[in-house]
Amino acid sequence: MHTYQSLINEALETVAEIFPWDLEDSLGIDEKPLIVDIREPAKFDLGHIKGSLHVPRGQLEGACEWNYLETEPELVTARERQVILVCCSGRRSALAARTMMSMGYRDVKSLKTGIKGWNDADLPLVDARGASVDADELDETLSKPIPPEKLAPGKSAHTGKSAGVD
């Protein structure tokens, strides 16, 4: 039986990752990668990388194909283009990247450490209105501890890790 973490580990055996600062560097070149943020709408609206395409994870497969309500033409036509997937921590984006690779996308990467790592590196984010996001304020939202009722019996709320907010 797989666990969430074992699925992530398995995906990372074949999925390449890119660090936030390397992604920022690639945004200054002529052939920019397509950044696809797979977080839920409320989290995307709080802060995202400017110019990223928003495709919630639950709609990704349909967004990658023609003839669906979820179809995103820019994504459908990006099979030969570099695509960077973004979630909160880099876990769900790794799973999504593996799915896209199996759908024929040739150059898909997951943003290592996700939007949290991007924010921790003090790289720019914008909100739903396009306004700059304060990194410290967003960090408070991204670093909330896991509520006790969601922890396995005998586990402490302070794990030293991200709250698992993908």
Secondary structure, 3 states (H helix, E strand, C coil): CCCHHHHHHHHCCCCEEECHHHHHHHCCCCCCCEEEECCCHHHHHHCECCCCEECCHHHHHHHCCCCCCCCCHHHHCCCCCEEEEECCCCCHHHHHHHHHHHCCCCEEEEECCHHHHHHHCCCCCECCCCCECCHHHHHHHHCCCCCHHHCCCCCCCCCCCCCCCC
